[in-house]
Amino acid sequence: MATQHSKSAARMMMAPAVIVLLGWMLVPLVLTLWFSFTDYRPLRGIFECCVGFQNYERFVTSSAFMDSVITTLVMVGGILLITVIGGILLALLLDQPIWGQGIVRILVIAPFFVMPTVSALVWKNMFMNPVNGLFAYGFEFLGLEPFDFLTAAPLFSIILIVSWQWLPFATLILLTAIQSLDSEQLEAAEMDGAPVLSRFFYIILPHLARAITVVILIQTIFLLSIFAEIFVTTSGGFGTRTLTYLVYQRVLESQNIGLGSAGGIIAVILANIIAIFLMRIVGKNLDK
């Protein structure tokens, strides 16, 4: 058992790292909060302190705000739907004894280690390009007109790109959960004559409930700040401007630091509300 002296020594050794981490997180947040109450437009040489909640009011009442929130929710929901369903199917497939199982698992995991910018560039230029993309050649081979994904279906295209990158994460978590399932339950159900679908819906899927909620929680926290894929492919056009991208436009493109900072604080508040809501769902599932 650790003594009081050893606990104090451990706290003293951890203190520098904790202080640095707190400063690294809190200083930008405090500065953003302060700028959100100012009229700061550096290119015009304007800096007016203490304008109250004007920036928050302007950001929330702008015509682009609700559209960006809806786009964000649709994008996150679509990605979660694809990654969860696809992750379950891939996890079930990878759990089966197949030739070259280790190589297949490495190939499935590989997209998760590709940088978002590189992933978006590859999909944009090598797959979805309506002239030289692989999809265009596939349509021509079938005698069809090439389809311009990023112009005709931009939101779906970004959902597809991000889903490809996050699918390995969901697959890994769900595969671990499947491998922890007691095989005797499945064998008993099979001996009793239960069909495959019944075994999946009544044994495997309930066992995956905790893993699915964890996947949804972690992915949602990261997906709410999607930026690189949108910046590289559509630059926020064609109805793909999320709340994060709207903040970027207000700060860098419009050079309105105060308005953009207010949008950043609003985005942080909304993200925390969603995270708390999801944490309660996760907590309920873990307590069962």
TAURVEN-V201143 format. One line per field, one symbol per residue. ss: DSSP state (2 for helix, 1 for strand, 0 for the rest). psi: psi as a letter, one per 40 degrees, with the letter a starting at -180 (. if undefined). Layout:
ss = ???
psi = ???
This chain:
ss = 000222222222222222222222222222222220001112220111000002222222202222222222222222222222222222222200000022222222222220022222222222200000022222222000000022220222222222222222222222222220002222222220000222222222222022222222222222200002222220000000002222222222200022222222222222222222222222222220
psi = hhiddddddddddddddddddddddddddddddddeeighgddefhhhigeafdddddddeidedddddddddddddddddddddddddddddeeihihfddddddddddddehiddddddddddddehedeiddddddddefihihgdeddgddddddddddddeddddddddddddeehhdddddddddeehiddddddedddddedddddddddddddddefhdddddddefeiffehidddddddddddefgdddddddddddddddddddddddddddddde.
